[in-house]
Amino acid sequence: MPAILREFGPDIWIADGPIVTAAGGFHYPTRMVVIRLVDGNLFLWSPTRMSDELRADIDTLGSVRYLIPPNSLHHVFLGDWQRTYPNAKAYAPPGLIQKRGDIRFDGNLDETAQEDWAGEIDLVVMRGNLITTEVVFFHQMSKTVLFTDLIQHFKPNWFRGWRALIAKLDLMVGPEPSVPRKFRVGFTNRRAARTSVERILDWPSEKVLMAHGDPITENGQAFMARAFRWLTRG
């Protein structure tokens, strides 16, 4: 049986999960990322639906130590992972503790949380958005930035009917990945958002991974500058 995980760079792998249905009947692909730290422990970003095959692949890489839901929207499968790996630490992004009282969280996912993986993974909390507060990560070894929902890209035929029209108007469909219009409007505190983006653009990034879109494999810093030009030029 072929491996579920695909190597994306040094000590970083991706796994595409099942398609899920969100509000309004919109279908979204899912993706998780596995990062192996220098001590051999594993950092699981946005865990998707668990399967025996996926778990077997992950267990060959190291010990699952961190379960990371990157915003308050990507948490559906978190409980299954915590039950399977009860010794793993789970960190909560802003707004998730209130939604998931069934999950044992070991701390808040903010700038202080990165002490557990200091020198290997950086993070920036994208504050000021009414929809969700997303935490953006940077894996130093592979020079990869991890976005969840703030940057998306769907192929033109992914949505049908009125959903295709909404997706186009929302900038979910276009020549390259972009920040959806709803998230742009949701940034009511643009000063805070601009400060966060400036920190992200300071990372020496080369690649960008998204939960909903094909990866950017080169010139990642220039790509992100284009994606957030609507914010930084304001």
LINBELPE-V604206 format. One record per pair of residues at least 24 apart in sequence whose ideal C-beta (glycine too) atoms are under 10 Angstrom apart, sorted by sequence separation. I is the first residue (numbers start at 1). J is the second residue. D is the distance in whole Angstrom. If there is no record, write none. Layout:
i/j/d
I/J/D
I/J/D
//
This chain:
i/j/d
11/35/6
12/36/8
34/58/6
39/63/9
41/65/4
42/66/7
43/67/9
44/68/6
45/69/9
46/70/5
63/87/8
64/88/5
65/89/7
66/90/8
67/91/8
68/92/10
69/93/6
71/95/8
72/96/5
75/99/7
76/100/10
78/102/9
79/103/6
89/113/9
109/133/9
111/135/10
126/150/6
153/177/4
200/224/7
201/225/6
8/33/8
11/36/4
36/61/6
37/62/8
40/65/9
41/66/7
42/67/10
43/68/6
44/69/10
45/70/6
46/71/9
55/80/10
63/88/8
64/89/10
66/91/7
68/93/9
71/96/8
72/97/9
75/100/6
78/103/6
79/104/10
91/116/8
110/135/8
121/146/9
151/176/10
152/177/6
153/178/7
200/225/10
8/34/9
9/35/10
10/36/9
11/37/8
32/58/9
35/61/10
36/62/5
37/63/10
39/65/8
48/74/9
55/81/9
58/84/10
59/85/10
70/96/10
72/98/9
73/99/10
109/135/5
151/177/5
152/178/7
5/32/9
7/34/10
8/35/10
11/38/8
34/61/6
35/62/10
36/63/10
46/73/10
47/74/9
49/76/8
50/77/6
58/85/9
69/96/6
72/99/6
78/105/10
89/116/7
150/177/10
151/178/7
152/179/8
153/180/10
197/224/8
201/228/8
4/32/10
5/33/10
20/48/9
34/62/9
37/65/7
46/74/5
47/75/9
48/76/9
49/77/5
72/100/9
75/103/8
109/137/10
150/178/10
151/179/6
152/180/6
197/225/9
200/228/8
5/34/6
13/42/10
15/44/10
17/46/9
20/49/8
36/65/10
37/66/9
45/74/9
46/75/9
47/76/9
48/77/6
55/84/7
150/179/6
151/180/8
17/47/9
18/48/7
34/64/9
47/77/5
50/80/5
55/85/9
93/123/10
147/177/8
149/179/9
150/180/8
197/227/9
198/228/9
11/42/10
12/43/9
14/45/9
17/48/3
18/49/5
35/66/9
46/77/9
47/78/6
49/80/8
50/81/6
69/100/8
94/125/7
149/180/8
152/183/9
177/208/8
197/228/5
201/232/8
11/43/10
15/47/9
16/48/8
17/49/5
46/78/9
47/79/10
49/81/10
91/123/10
93/125/8
94/126/10
147/179/9
151/183/9
180/212/9
196/228/10
197/229/10
12/45/10
15/48/7
17/50/9
18/51/9
35/68/9
47/80/8
48/81/9
50/83/9
93/126/10
94/127/8
149/182/10
150/183/6
177/210/6
198/231/10
17/51/9
44/78/10
47/81/5
50/84/7
69/103/9
149/183/7
150/184/10
194/228/9
197/231/6
198/232/7
33/68/9
47/82/9
50/85/10
94/129/10
177/212/9
178/213/9
193/228/9
196/231/10
197/232/6
15/51/9
32/68/10
67/103/9
69/105/9
96/132/9
150/186/10
177/213/5
17/54/8
33/70/10
44/81/7
47/84/10
95/132/7
96/133/9
150/187/10
176/213/9
177/214/8
194/231/6
15/53/10
47/85/10
67/105/9
71/109/9
94/132/8
95/133/6
176/214/10
177/215/9
193/231/6
194/232/6
15/54/6
67/106/9
70/109/8
93/132/8
94/133/4
177/216/7
193/232/10
194/233/10
66/106/9
69/109/8
93/133/6
94/134/9
172/212/8
176/216/8
194/234/8
44/85/8
47/88/10
68/109/7
93/134/7
94/135/8
172/213/9
190/231/7
193/234/10
15/57/7
32/74/9
93/135/5
190/232/10
15/58/8
31/74/10
42/85/9
47/90/10
92/135/10
150/193/10
187/230/10
191/234/10
4/48/10
13/57/8
30/74/8
44/88/8
91/135/9
184/228/10
187/231/7
190/234/6
13/58/9
28/73/10
32/77/9
43/88/10
68/113/9
30/76/9
42/88/8
43/89/10
44/90/10
177/223/8
184/230/6
4/51/7
30/77/9
41/88/9
66/113/9
150/197/10
176/223/7
177/224/10
184/231/8
4/52/10
5/53/10
13/61/7
41/89/10
178/226/9
179/227/6
4/53/5
5/54/7
32/81/10
68/117/10
131/180/9
134/183/9
177/226/9
178/227/6
179/228/7
181/230/10
3/53/8
4/54/5
11/61/9
66/116/7
150/200/10
176/226/8
177/227/7
178/228/10
179/229/10
2/53/9
3/54/10
4/55/9
5/56/10
6/57/10
11/62/9
22/73/8
65/116/8
66/117/7
131/182/7
132/183/9
176/227/8
179/230/7
1/53/6
4/56/8
5/57/4
65/117/9
130/182/10
131/183/6
178/230/9
179/231/8
3/56/9
4/57/5
5/58/7
68/121/9
70/123/9
129/182/10
130/183/9
147/200/9
3/57/5
4/58/9
20/74/10
71/125/10
129/183/6
131/185/9
132/186/8
158/212/10
1/56/9
2/57/10
5/60/9
66/121/9
68/123/9
71/126/9
93/148/9
129/184/9
130/185/8
131/186/4
145/200/7
1/57/10
5/61/8
20/76/7
70/126/10
129/185/9
130/186/5
131/187/9
145/201/10
3/60/9
20/77/9
126/183/9
129/186/5
130/187/8
151/208/7
153/210/7
71/129/9
73/131/8
74/132/9
128/186/9
129/187/5
130/188/6
145/203/6
151/209/10
152/210/6
154/212/7
155/213/9
18/77/10
72/131/9
73/132/5
128/187/5
129/188/8
130/189/9
144/203/10
151/210/5
152/211/8
153/212/7
154/213/7
155/214/9
171/230/10
17/77/8
71/131/9
72/132/5
74/134/9
127/187/9
128/188/6
129/189/8
136/196/8
143/203/8
145/205/5
150/210/9
151/211/9
152/212/4
153/213/3
154/214/10
71/132/4
72/133/7
73/134/9
126/187/9
128/189/3
129/190/10
135/196/10
136/197/9
138/199/10
143/204/6
144/205/7
145/206/9
146/207/10
147/208/7
148/209/10
149/210/8
150/211/10
151/212/8
152/213/5
153/214/7
70/132/9
71/133/7
72/134/9
127/189/7
128/190/7
134/196/9
138/200/8
143/205/5
144/206/7
145/207/7
146/208/8
147/209/7
148/210/7
149/211/7
151/213/7
70/133/10
71/134/4
128/191/8
129/192/9
133/196/10
136/199/9
137/200/10
140/203/8
142/205/10
143/206/4
144/207/4
145/208/5
146/209/5
147/210/5
148/211/5
149/212/7
153/216/9
70/134/6
71/135/7
127/191/10
128/192/4
129/193/7
136/200/6
138/202/10
139/203/10
140/204/8
142/206/8
143/207/6
144/208/7
145/209/7
146/210/8
147/211/7
148/212/8
70/135/5
71/136/10
127/192/4
128/193/4
138/203/5
140/205/10
142/207/7
143/208/10
144/209/6
145/210/9
146/211/9
147/212/9
151/216/9
69/135/9
70/136/8
126/192/8
127/193/7
128/194/9
137/203/10
138/204/9
139/205/9
147/213/9
68/135/8
70/137/7
125/192/9
126/193/6
128/195/9
129/196/10
136/203/9
138/205/6
142/209/9
127/195/8
128/196/8
139/207/9
68/137/8
126/195/10
127/196/6
147/216/10
126/196/5
138/208/10
139/209/9
124/195/9
125/196/7
126/197/8
144/215/8
145/216/9
124/196/5
136/208/10
137/209/9
144/216/9
151/223/9
43/116/9
124/197/8
126/199/10
144/217/9
151/224/8
43/117/6
74/148/6
124/198/9
125/199/10
126/200/8
153/227/10
41/116/9
73/148/8
74/149/8
124/199/5
145/220/6
41/117/9
45/121/9
70/146/7
71/147/10
73/149/6
123/199/10
124/200/5
144/220/8
145/221/9
151/227/6
43/120/8
70/147/8
71/148/5
122/199/9
123/200/10
143/220/7
147/224/9
150/227/9
151/228/9
39/117/10
43/121/7
68/146/9
70/148/4
71/149/6
122/200/9
124/202/9
143/221/9
145/223/9
150/228/9
37/116/9
38/117/9
69/148/9
70/149/9
71/150/9
124/203/9
145/224/7
37/117/6
70/150/10
122/202/10
147/227/9
38/119/8
39/120/9
122/203/7
35/117/8
37/119/10
38/120/7
138/220/10
37/120/6
36/120/10
37/121/8
35/120/8
35/121/7
136/224/10
45/135/10
46/137/10
45/137/7
43/137/9
45/139/9
43/139/9
46/146/8
45/146/6
35/137/9
37/139/10
46/148/6
38/141/9
45/148/9
46/149/10
33/137/9
35/139/6
37/141/9
36/141/9
33/139/8
35/141/8
35/142/8
11/120/9
35/144/9
33/144/8
35/146/9
33/146/6
31/146/10
31/148/9
28/149/9
28/152/9
29/154/9
28/154/9
12/139/6
27/154/10
11/139/8
26/154/10
10/139/9
12/141/7
29/158/9
9/139/8
11/141/5
12/142/5
14/144/10
28/158/9
8/139/9
10/141/5
11/142/7
12/143/10
27/158/8
9/141/7
10/142/5
12/144/6
14/146/10
26/158/10
27/159/8
9/142/3
10/143/9
26/159/7
27/160/10
8/142/7
9/143/8
10/144/10
12/146/9
25/159/10
7/142/10
9/144/6
8/144/7
25/161/10
27/163/8
25/162/10
26/163/6
74/211/7
24/162/9
25/163/7
73/211/9
24/163/7
26/166/8
71/211/9
26/167/8
70/211/8
24/166/8
26/170/10
28/172/10
26/172/9
46/209/10
48/211/9
45/209/9
46/211/6
45/211/9
33/209/6
31/209/7
33/211/9
31/210/8
32/211/8
31/211/5
30/211/7
31/212/8
29/211/8
30/212/8
31/213/9
28/211/8
29/212/6
28/212/6
29/213/9
31/215/9
17/211/9
12/207/9
14/209/7
16/211/10
9/206/9
12/209/8
9/207/7
8/207/8
9/209/10
8/209/7
14/215/8
8/215/7
9/217/9
8/217/9
//
